[in-house]
Amino acid sequence: MGRYADAVEPLKRSISIRPSYAGYVNLGVAYYGLDRFSDAATAFEAATKLNPRQYLIWGNLGFACYYSGARAEAKTAYRKAIDLAGEELRVNPHDPDVLSNIANYYSVLGEREPALHYLQLALQYGHHDKNILEDAASVYNHLGETGLAVEWLGKAVQAGFPAIRIRDNPEFHNLENNPGYQQLTQRRQSVQ
């Protein structure tokens, strides 16, 4: 719902009563949505200590560190996320969510070839999935291909990706002055 500020205090209270993986993950997401990336990183790091085998939380930690300016820590978290996600692919090598997440991690690391390889596989197995389409936009955006990023955002919106998540995602803040992104944003806002 995008009500991140409303979620912080109840989550902190819940964690004070009983620290839990889910509590820390949700608190991290709330802080991330508020652009409080250092706080998000702290919460995600606490979650990794409670469940160190979940690749998604390592990826979330990577993004929080990246946007807080802690690039070395982000790189370490992304590498851990890639390793753990690779284990998931050994179970199901056609999982489009895992494939697109790996593509996204590689793109933030600036590793174009593996990013596009995993993205191609993700789109092959999940080409109508709105989350995969949004991940494609993210991958292209991180690789500096803003025109393709906006094109894939348009596809994600058409497939039903929630507008608020695109608007609030710091991965796309660099596109705010892009005319195609502005047009997409205005069209989305008029539909909401």
Secondary structure, 3 states (H helix, E strand, C coil): CCCHHHHHHHHHHHHHHCCCHHHHHHHHHHHHHCCCHHHHHHHHHHHHHHCCCCHHHHHHHHHHHHHHCCHHHHHHHHHHHHHHHHHHHHHCCCCHHHHHHHHHHHHHCCCHHHHHHHHHHHHHHHCCCHHHHHHHHHHHHHCCCHHHHHHHHHHHHHCCCCHHHHHHCHHHHHHCCCHHHHHHHHHHHHHC
